[in-house]
Amino acid sequence: MSHAQTKETVSVSINIRAKAKQRDLIDQAAGRLGRSRSDFMLEAACREAEAVLLDQAFFTVDEGTFAQFQALLDKPLPPTDKLRRLLRTKAPWEQ
């Protein structure tokens, strides 16, 4: 690797096999966003990888901060009209 190239700038190949139906679904979604299949898949895969790693992260806080956190969980904000509308709205796949 040259001085100008780092791990973040060097492109590497990732190969996966997919069923035609899966590829078509990915292509349709990528097309809706004006993205290439590769860009769409990389973004989605990285987003999921970050979520998995963050779910397994361990955070430590002092007793006072934890008590504040618990108090917030025990006393959620009151529901708003916007929240009520959201909860009544059917998901696109349920319509």
N, CA, C and O atoms as a printed pandas DataFrame, in Angstrom:
     atom_number atom_name residue_name chain_id  residue_number  x_coord  y_coord  z_coord
0              1         N          MET        A               1    0.839   -1.175    0.000
1              2        CA          MET        A               1    0.000    0.000    0.000
2              3         C          MET        A               1    0.886    1.240    0.000
3              4         O          MET        A               1    1.806    1.344    0.811
4              5         N          SER        A               2    0.619    2.167   -0.892
5              6        CA          SER        A               2    1.426    3.374   -0.958
6              7         C          SER        A               2    1.009    4.329    0.151
7              8         O          SER        A               2    0.022    4.109    0.852
8              9         N          HIS        A               3    1.791    5.395    0.287
9             10        CA          HIS        A               3    1.485    6.383    1.326
10            11         C          HIS        A               3    0.133    7.053    1.104
11            12         O          HIS        A               3   -0.554    7.403    2.065
12            13         N          ALA        A               4   -0.254    7.233   -0.168
13            14        CA          ALA        A               4   -1.524    7.901   -0.482
14            15         C          ALA        A               4   -2.713    6.984   -0.243
15            16         O          ALA        A               4   -3.838    7.461   -0.092
16            17         N          GLN        A               5   -2.485    5.683   -0.206
17            18        CA          GLN        A               5   -3.577    4.737   -0.022
18            19         C          GLN        A               5   -3.625    4.252    1.416
19            20         O          GLN        A               5   -2.603    3.893    2.001
20            21         N          THR        A               6   -4.822    4.247    1.973
21            22        CA          THR        A               6   -5.013    3.720    3.326
22            23         C          THR        A               6   -6.097    2.668    3.262
23            24         O          THR        A               6   -6.701    2.454    2.211
24            25         N          LYS        A               7   -6.340    2.022    4.363
25            26        CA          LYS        A               7   -7.392    1.008    4.433
26            27         C          LYS        A               7   -8.746    1.592    4.021
27            28         O          LYS        A               7   -9.579    0.885    3.454
28            29         N          GLU        A               8   -8.963    2.857    4.301
29            30        CA          GLU        A               8  -10.244    3.501    3.992
30            31         C          GLU        A               8  -10.389    3.848    2.522
31            32         O          GLU        A               8  -11.514    4.010    2.049
32            33         N          THR        A               9   -9.286    3.969    1.774
33            34        CA          THR        A               9   -9.383    4.414    0.382
34            35         C          THR        A               9   -9.180    3.301   -0.638
35            36         O          THR        A               9   -9.507    3.478   -1.811
36            37         N          VAL        A              10   -8.651    2.168   -0.217
37            38        CA          VAL        A              10   -8.409    1.066   -1.149
38            39         C          VAL        A              10   -9.690    0.259   -1.313
39            40         O          VAL        A              10  -10.282   -0.186   -0.329
40            41         N          SER        A              11  -10.116    0.071   -2.560
41            42        CA          SER        A              11  -11.311   -0.726   -2.830
42            43         C          SER        A              11  -10.961   -2.203   -2.835
43            44         O          SER        A              11   -9.934   -2.611   -3.377
44            45         N          VAL        A              12  -11.817   -2.988   -2.231
45            46        CA          VAL        A              12  -11.668   -4.436   -2.233
46            47         C          VAL        A              12  -12.957   -5.040   -2.754
47            48         O          VAL        A              12  -14.000   -4.386   -2.749
48            49         N          SER        A              13  -12.891   -6.251   -3.191
49            50        CA          SER        A              13  -14.056   -6.920   -3.752
50            51         C          SER        A              13  -14.758   -7.749   -2.674
51            52         O          SER        A              13  -14.115   -8.418   -1.865
52            53         N          ILE        A              14  -16.086   -7.689   -2.683
53            54        CA          ILE        A              14  -16.911   -8.540   -1.824
54            55         C          ILE        A              14  -17.877   -9.257   -2.757
55            56         O          ILE        A              14  -18.650   -8.613   -3.466
56            57         N          ASN        A              15  -17.839  -10.566   -2.760
57            58        CA          ASN        A              15  -18.702  -11.340   -3.649
58            59         C          ASN        A              15  -19.734  -12.109   -2.841
59            60         O          ASN        A              15  -19.402  -12.771   -1.858
60            61         N          ILE        A              16  -20.996  -12.013   -3.269
61            62        CA          ILE        A              16  -22.054  -12.797   -2.627
62            63         C          ILE        A              16  -22.957  -13.374   -3.705
63            64         O          ILE        A              16  -23.058  -12.829   -4.804
64            65         N          ARG        A              17  -23.600  -14.464   -3.383
65            66        CA          ARG        A              17  -24.558  -15.076   -4.302
66            67         C          ARG        A              17  -25.952  -14.759   -3.789
67            68         O          ARG        A              17  -26.192  -14.732   -2.582
68            69         N          ALA        A              18  -26.861  -14.521   -4.715
69            70        CA          ALA        A              18  -28.237  -14.202   -4.344
70            71         C          ALA        A              18  -29.180  -14.859   -5.335
71            72         O          ALA        A              18  -28.811  -15.160   -6.470
72            73         N          LYS        A              19  -30.389  -15.070   -4.885
73            74        CA          LYS        A              19  -31.429  -15.563   -5.784
74            75         C          LYS        A              19  -31.873  -14.395   -6.672
75            76         O          LYS        A              19  -31.764  -13.232   -6.282
76            77         N          ALA        A              20  -32.367  -14.715   -7.853
77            78        CA          ALA        A              20  -32.796  -13.681   -8.790
78            79         C          ALA        A              20  -33.849  -12.775   -8.157
79            80         O          ALA        A              20  -33.843  -11.564   -8.378
80            81         N          LYS        A              21  -34.739  -13.352   -7.379
81            82        CA          LYS        A              21  -35.796  -12.579   -6.723
82            83         C          LYS        A              21  -35.202  -11.569   -5.737
83            84         O          LYS        A              21  -35.671  -10.434   -5.645
84            85         N          GLN        A              22  -34.178  -11.985   -5.009
85            86        CA          GLN        A              22  -33.513  -11.087   -4.072
86            87         C          GLN        A              22  -32.807   -9.956   -4.819
87            88         O          GLN        A              22  -32.905   -8.791   -4.431
88            89         N          ARG        A              23  -32.099  -10.305   -5.889
89            90        CA          ARG        A              23  -31.403   -9.307   -6.693
90            91         C          ARG        A              23  -32.385   -8.291   -7.254
91            92         O          ARG        A              23  -32.126   -7.088   -7.241
92            93         N          ASP        A              24  -33.520   -8.788   -7.749
93            94        CA          ASP        A              24  -34.519   -7.895   -8.331
94            95         C          ASP        A              24  -35.087   -6.940   -7.287
95            96         O          ASP        A              24  -35.309   -5.763   -7.572
96            97         N          LEU        A              25  -35.319   -7.443   -6.087
97            98        CA          LEU        A              25  -35.827   -6.609   -5.003
98            99         C          LEU        A              25  -34.813   -5.516   -4.658
99           100         O          LEU        A              25  -35.173   -4.349   -4.505
100          101         N          ILE        A              26  -33.560   -5.902   -4.539
101          102        CA          ILE        A              26  -32.493   -4.946   -4.229
102          103         C          ILE        A              26  -32.368   -3.915   -5.342
103          104         O          ILE        A              26  -32.228   -2.721   -5.075
104          105         N          ASP        A              27  -32.418   -4.373   -6.589
105          106        CA          ASP        A              27  -32.323   -3.451   -7.727
106          107         C          ASP        A              27  -33.479   -2.458   -7.723
107          108         O          ASP        A              27  -33.287   -1.276   -8.006
108          109         N          GLN        A              28  -34.681   -2.939   -7.402
109          110        CA          GLN        A              28  -35.845   -2.068   -7.378
110          111         C          GLN        A              28  -35.673   -0.976   -6.314
111          112         O          GLN        A              28  -35.915    0.203   -6.575
112          113         N          ALA        A              29  -35.256   -1.384   -5.127
113          114        CA          ALA        A              29  -35.060   -0.417   -4.036
114          115         C          ALA        A              29  -33.934    0.555   -4.369
115          116         O          ALA        A              29  -34.071    1.757   -4.141
116          117         N          ALA        A              30  -32.839    0.061   -4.897
117          118        CA          ALA        A              30  -31.709    0.923   -5.256
118          119         C          ALA        A              30  -32.131    1.917   -6.325
119          120         O          ALA        A              30  -31.770    3.092   -6.268
120          121         N          GLY        A              31  -32.892    1.446   -7.293
121          122        CA          GLY        A              31  -33.369    2.316   -8.362
122          123         C          GLY        A              31  -34.248    3.436   -7.840
123          124         O          GLY        A              31  -34.160    4.572   -8.307
124          125         N          ARG        A              32  -35.095    3.117   -6.874
125          126        CA          ARG        A              32  -35.972    4.142   -6.290
126          127         C          ARG        A              32  -35.167    5.256   -5.633
127          128         O          ARG        A              32  -35.595    6.409   -5.582
128          129         N          LEU        A              33  -33.991    4.887   -5.134
129          130        CA          LEU        A              33  -33.137    5.879   -4.473
130          131         C          LEU        A              33  -32.115    6.492   -5.429
131          132         O          LEU        A              33  -31.339    7.366   -5.043
132          133         N          GLY        A              34  -32.122    6.022   -6.685
133          134        CA          GLY        A              34  -31.147    6.529   -7.649
134          135         C          GLY        A              34  -29.735    6.078   -7.341
135          136         O          GLY        A              34  -28.772    6.793   -7.620
136          137         N          ARG        A              35  -29.610    4.899   -6.769
137          138        CA          ARG        A              35  -28.298    4.368   -6.366
138          139         C          ARG        A              35  -27.981    3.128   -7.178
139          140         O          ARG        A              35  -28.874    2.510   -7.756
140          141         N          SER        A              36  -26.726    2.772   -7.220
141          142        CA          SER        A              36  -26.336    1.513   -7.848
142          143         C          SER        A              36  -26.615    0.377   -6.875
143          144         O          SER        A              36  -26.771    0.601   -5.674
144          145         N          ARG        A              37  -26.676   -0.826   -7.393
145          146        CA          ARG        A              37  -26.877   -1.999   -6.532
146          147         C          ARG        A              37  -25.768   -2.081   -5.496
147          148         O          ARG        A              37  -26.036   -2.303   -4.315
148          149         N          SER        A              38  -24.525   -1.905   -5.927
149          150        CA          SER        A              38  -23.388   -1.997   -5.005
150          151         C          SER        A              38  -23.468   -0.954   -3.899
151          152         O          SER        A              38  -23.290   -1.277   -2.725
152          153         N          ASP        A              39  -23.736    0.303   -4.270
153          154        CA          ASP        A              39  -23.832    1.351   -3.259
154          155         C          ASP        A              39  -24.948    1.062   -2.268
155          156         O          ASP        A              39  -24.774    1.216   -1.059
156          157         N          PHE        A              40  -26.096    0.643   -2.790
157          158        CA          PHE        A              40  -27.239    0.338   -1.936
158          159         C          PHE        A              40  -26.900   -0.787   -0.964
159          160         O          PHE        A              40  -27.165   -0.681    0.234
160          161         N          MET        A              41  -26.312   -1.864   -1.482
161          162        CA          MET        A              41  -25.996   -3.026   -0.641
162          163         C          MET        A              41  -24.934   -2.693    0.401
163          164         O          MET        A              41  -25.043   -3.109    1.554
164          165         N          LEU        A              42  -23.921   -1.953    0.004
165          166        CA          LEU        A              42  -22.867   -1.594    0.956
166          167         C          LEU        A              42  -23.412   -0.716    2.075
167          168         O          LEU        A              42  -23.084   -0.913    3.245
168          169         N          GLU        A              43  -24.247    0.255    1.709
169          170        CA          GLU        A              43  -24.811    1.129    2.730
170          171         C          GLU        A              43  -25.692    0.336    3.695
171          172         O          GLU        A              43  -25.602    0.508    4.910
172          173         N          ALA        A              44  -26.539   -0.529    3.148
173          174        CA          ALA        A              44  -27.430   -1.328    3.992
174          175         C          ALA        A              44  -26.634   -2.283    4.884
175          176         O          ALA        A              44  -26.939   -2.432    6.068
176          177         N          ALA        A              45  -25.628   -2.919    4.319
177          178        CA          ALA        A              45  -24.818   -3.869    5.094
178          179         C          ALA        A              45  -24.032   -3.155    6.195
179          180         O          ALA        A              45  -23.937   -3.657    7.314
180          181         N          CYS        A              46  -23.476   -1.999    5.884
181          182        CA          CYS        A              46  -22.729   -1.250    6.898
182          183         C          CYS        A              46  -23.640   -0.744    8.003
183          184         O          CYS        A              46  -23.272   -0.765    9.177
184          185         N          ARG        A              47  -24.833   -0.289    7.627
185          186        CA          ARG        A              47  -25.801    0.170    8.624
186          187         C          ARG        A              47  -26.162   -0.970    9.574
187          188         O          ARG        A              47  -26.220   -0.772   10.787
188          189         N          GLU        A              48  -26.403   -2.154    9.033
189          190        CA          GLU        A              48  -26.744   -3.309    9.865
190          191         C          GLU        A              48  -25.559   -3.739   10.730
191          192         O          GLU        A              48  -25.736   -4.088   11.897
192          193         N          ALA        A              49  -24.354   -3.715   10.163
193          194        CA          ALA        A              49  -23.159   -4.077   10.928
194          195         C          ALA        A              49  -22.965   -3.134   12.110
195          196         O          ALA        A              49  -22.645   -3.574   13.214
196          197         N          GLU        A              50  -23.158   -1.840   11.879
197          198        CA          GLU        A              50  -23.034   -0.864   12.966
198          199         C          GLU        A              50  -24.082   -1.121   14.044
199          200         O          GLU        A              50  -23.783   -1.035   15.235
200          201         N          ALA        A              51  -25.307   -1.438   13.632
201          202        CA          ALA        A              51  -26.374   -1.708   14.603
202          203         C          ALA        A              51  -26.031   -2.921   15.463
203          204         O          ALA        A              51  -26.229   -2.898   16.678
204          205         N          VAL        A              52  -25.523   -3.969   14.843
205          206        CA          VAL        A              52  -25.146   -5.179   15.583
206          207         C          VAL        A              52  -24.046   -4.851   16.588
207          208         O          VAL        A              52  -24.116   -5.258   17.748
208          209         N          LEU        A              53  -23.038   -4.119   16.142
209          210        CA          LEU        A              53  -21.921   -3.793   17.036
210          211         C          LEU        A              53  -22.359   -2.858   18.160
211          212         O          LEU        A              53  -21.926   -3.019   19.301
212          213         N          LEU        A              54  -23.208   -1.887   17.851
213          214        CA          LEU        A              54  -23.683   -0.973   18.890
214          215         C          LEU        A              54  -24.572   -1.683   19.902
215          216         O          LEU        A              54  -24.558   -1.348   21.086
216          217         N          ASP        A              55  -25.352   -2.670   19.437
217          218        CA          ASP        A              55  -26.194   -3.432   20.360
218          219         C          ASP        A              55  -25.371   -4.211   21.363
219          220         O          ASP        A              55  -25.856   -4.560   22.439
220          221         N          GLN        A              56  -24.140   -4.481   21.013
221          222        CA          GLN        A              56  -23.282   -5.269   21.893
222          223         C          GLN        A              56  -22.278   -4.409   22.660
223          224         O          GLN        A              56  -21.426   -4.925   23.384
224          225         N          ALA        A              57  -22.390   -3.105   22.492
225          226        CA          ALA        A              57  -21.475   -2.200   23.190
226          227         C          ALA        A              57  -21.863   -2.125   24.663
227          228         O          ALA        A              57  -23.036   -2.237   25.020
228          229         N          PHE        A              58  -20.882   -1.937   25.484
229          230        CA          PHE        A              58  -21.097   -1.846   26.926
230          231         C          PHE        A              58  -20.795   -0.417   27.360
231          232         O          PHE        A              58  -19.692    0.085   27.142
232          233         N          PHE        A              59  -21.765    0.225   27.966
233          234        CA          PHE        A              59  -21.594    1.598   28.425
234          235         C          PHE        A              59  -21.595    1.618   29.938
235          236         O          PHE        A              59  -22.387    0.925   30.575
236          237         N          THR        A              60  -20.721    2.400   30.504
237          238        CA          THR        A              60  -20.715    2.554   31.958
238          239         C          THR        A              60  -21.018    4.012   32.296
239          240         O          THR        A              60  -20.560    4.931   31.618
240          241         N          VAL        A              61  -21.787    4.199   33.344
241          242        CA          VAL        A              61  -22.117    5.535   33.835
242          243         C          VAL        A              61  -22.085    5.509   35.356
243          244         O          VAL        A              61  -22.171    4.453   35.982
244          245         N          ASP        A              62  -21.962    6.678   35.923
245          246        CA          ASP        A              62  -21.966    6.745   37.387
246          247         C          ASP        A              62  -23.397    6.575   37.919
247          248         O          ASP        A              62  -24.362    6.592   37.155
248          249         N          GLU        A              63  -23.510    6.415   39.229
249          250        CA          GLU        A              63  -24.817    6.141   39.837
250          251         C          GLU        A              63  -25.832    7.248   39.570
251          252         O          GLU        A              63  -27.001    6.962   39.311
252          253         N          GLY        A              64  -25.409    8.482   39.628
253          254        CA          GLY        A              64  -26.321    9.603   39.417
254          255         C          GLY        A              64  -26.875    9.625   37.994
255          256         O          GLY        A              64  -28.069    9.848   37.793
256          257         N          THR        A              65  -26.017    9.395   37.016
257          258        CA          THR        A              65  -26.449    9.373   35.617
258          259         C          THR        A              65  -27.400    8.212   35.385
259          260         O          THR        A              65  -28.393    8.357   34.673
260          261         N          PHE        A              66  -27.104    7.064   35.979
261          262        CA          PHE        A              66  -27.980    5.903   35.817
262          263         C          PHE        A              66  -29.343    6.159   36.465
263          264         O          PHE        A              66  -30.374    5.758   35.925
264          265         N          ALA        A              67  -29.346    6.818   37.609
265          266        CA          ALA        A              67  -30.613    7.143   38.281
266          267         C          ALA        A              67  -31.446    8.082   37.407
267          268         O          ALA        A              67  -32.663    7.924   37.310
268          269         N          GLN        A              68  -30.789    9.066   36.768
269          270        CA          GLN        A              68  -31.504    9.969   35.852
270          271         C          GLN        A              68  -32.075    9.196   34.670
271          272         O          GLN        A              68  -33.205    9.440   34.245
272          273         N          PHE        A              69  -31.303    8.282   34.153
273          274        CA          PHE        A              69  -31.733    7.461   33.017
274          275         C          PHE        A              69  -32.960    6.629   33.407
275          276         O          PHE        A              69  -33.939    6.579   32.663
276          277         N          GLN        A              70  -32.906    5.985   34.562
277          278        CA          GLN        A              70  -34.032    5.178   35.027
278          279         C          GLN        A              70  -35.274    6.037   35.247
279          280         O          GLN        A              70  -36.387    5.613   34.934
280          281         N          ALA        A              71  -35.091    7.232   35.779
281          282        CA          ALA        A              71  -36.224    8.132   36.008
282          283         C          ALA        A              71  -36.886    8.503   34.677
283          284         O          ALA        A              71  -38.112    8.575   34.596
284          285         N          LEU        A              72  -36.099    8.733   33.655
285          286        CA          LEU        A              72  -36.659    9.047   32.334
286          287         C          LEU        A              72  -37.450    7.870   31.773
287          288         O          LEU        A              72  -38.506    8.054   31.167
288          289         N          LEU        A              73  -36.931    6.659   31.980
289          290        CA          LEU        A              73  -37.644    5.478   31.501
290          291         C          LEU        A              73  -38.939    5.249   32.267
291          292         O          LEU        A              73  -39.944    4.832   31.691
292          293         N          ASP        A              74  -38.913    5.524   33.567
293          294        CA          ASP        A              74  -40.089    5.301   34.407
294          295         C          ASP        A              74  -41.172    6.356   34.207
295          296         O          ASP        A              74  -42.329    6.126   34.558
296          297         N          LYS        A              75  -40.815    7.495   33.653
297          298        CA          LYS        A              75  -41.773    8.581   33.484
298          299         C          LYS        A              75  -41.683    9.101   32.042
299          300         O          LYS        A              75  -41.149   10.183   31.800
300          301         N          PRO        A              76  -42.212    8.320   31.084
301          302        CA          PRO        A              76  -42.128    8.759   29.683
302          303         C          PRO        A              76  -42.952   10.028   29.457
303          304         O          PRO        A              76  -43.858   10.348   30.227
304          305         N          LEU        A              77  -42.619   10.729   28.398
305          306        CA          LEU        A              77  -43.361   11.935   28.035
306          307         C          LEU        A              77  -44.801   11.572   27.705
307          308         O          LEU        A              77  -45.068   10.462   27.245
308          309         N          PRO        A              78  -45.730   12.489   27.932
309          310        CA          PRO        A              78  -47.129   12.193   27.609
310          311         C          PRO        A              78  -47.316   12.061   26.096
311          312         O          PRO        A              78  -46.614   12.709   25.320
312          313         N          PRO        A              79  -48.267   11.219   25.684
313          314        CA          PRO        A              79  -48.497   11.045   24.246
314          315         C          PRO        A              79  -49.015   12.339   23.618
315          316         O          PRO        A              79  -49.731   13.118   24.247
316          317         N          THR        A              80  -48.633   12.539   22.373
317          318        CA          THR        A              80  -49.069   13.722   21.626
318          319         C          THR        A              80  -49.981   13.270   20.489
319          320         O          THR        A              80  -50.077   12.081   20.187
320          321         N          ASP        A              81  -50.645   14.234   19.869
321          322        CA          ASP        A              81  -51.494   13.909   18.715
322          323         C          ASP        A              81  -50.661   13.273   17.605
323          324         O          ASP        A              81  -51.118   12.354   16.926
324          325         N          LYS        A              82  -49.446   13.766   17.426
325          326        CA          LYS        A              82  -48.570   13.224   16.384
326          327         C          LYS        A              82  -48.257   11.748   16.660
327          328         O          LYS        A              82  -48.270   10.930   15.740
328          329         N          LEU        A              83  -47.980   11.411   17.908
329          330        CA          LEU        A              83  -47.706   10.020   18.272
330          331         C          LEU        A              83  -48.953    9.161   18.080
331          332         O          LEU        A              83  -48.862    8.048   17.564
332          333         N          ARG        A              84  -50.095    9.659   18.485
333          334        CA          ARG        A              84  -51.332    8.892   18.309
334          335         C          ARG        A              84  -51.591    8.594   16.830
335          336         O          ARG        A              84  -51.964    7.478   16.469
336          337         N          ARG        A              85  -51.387    9.613   15.975
337          338        CA          ARG        A              85  -51.559    9.418   14.525
338          339         C          ARG        A              85  -50.593    8.358   14.007
339          340         O          ARG        A              85  -50.972    7.492   13.219
340          341         N          LEU        A              86  -49.350    8.433   14.454
341          342        CA          LEU        A              86  -48.343    7.470   14.017
342          343         C          LEU        A              86  -48.740    6.055   14.403
343          344         O          LEU        A              86  -48.611    5.135   13.596
344          345         N          LEU        A              87  -49.218    5.871   15.616
345          346        CA          LEU        A              87  -49.586    4.541   16.092
346          347         C          LEU        A              87  -50.827    3.989   15.396
347          348         O          LEU        A              87  -50.999    2.773   15.319
348          349         N          ARG        A              88  -51.698    4.869   14.885
349          350        CA          ARG        A              88  -52.879    4.434   14.154
350          351         C          ARG        A              88  -52.582    4.136   12.683
351          352         O          ARG        A              88  -53.368    3.460   12.020
352          353         N          THR        A              89  -51.471    4.627   12.178
353          354        CA          THR        A              89  -51.136    4.472   10.764
354          355         C          THR        A              89  -50.678    3.048   10.479
355          356         O          THR        A              89  -49.816    2.505   11.169
356          357         N          LYS        A              90  -51.278    2.450    9.440
357          358        CA          LYS        A              90  -50.868    1.103    9.042
358          359         C          LYS        A              90  -49.536    1.169    8.296
359          360         O          LYS        A              90  -49.259    2.118    7.564
360          361         N          ALA        A              91  -48.739    0.156    8.499
361          362        CA          ALA        A              91  -47.480    0.058    7.768
362          363         C          ALA        A              91  -47.806   -0.197    6.289
363          364         O          ALA        A              91  -48.854   -0.766    5.984
364          365         N          PRO        A              92  -46.935    0.210    5.379
365          366        CA          PRO        A              92  -47.218    0.031    3.941
366          367         C          PRO        A              92  -47.550   -1.417    3.569
367          368         O          PRO        A              92  -48.370   -1.642    2.678
368          369         N          TRP        A              93  -46.940   -2.391    4.222
369          370        CA          TRP        A              93  -47.192   -3.789    3.884
370          371         C          TRP        A              93  -48.504   -4.296    4.476
371          372         O          TRP        A              93  -48.940   -5.398    4.144
372          373         N          GLU        A              94  -49.135   -3.519    5.341
373          374        CA          GLU        A              94  -50.421   -3.912    5.923
374          375         C          GLU        A              94  -51.605   -3.312    5.160
375          376         O          GLU        A              94  -52.751   -3.687    5.409
376          377         N          GLN        A              95  -51.345   -2.405    4.254
377          378        CA          GLN        A              95  -52.425   -1.716    3.543
378          379         C          GLN        A              95  -52.935   -2.534    2.386
379          380         O          GLN        A              95  -53.846   -2.102    1.680
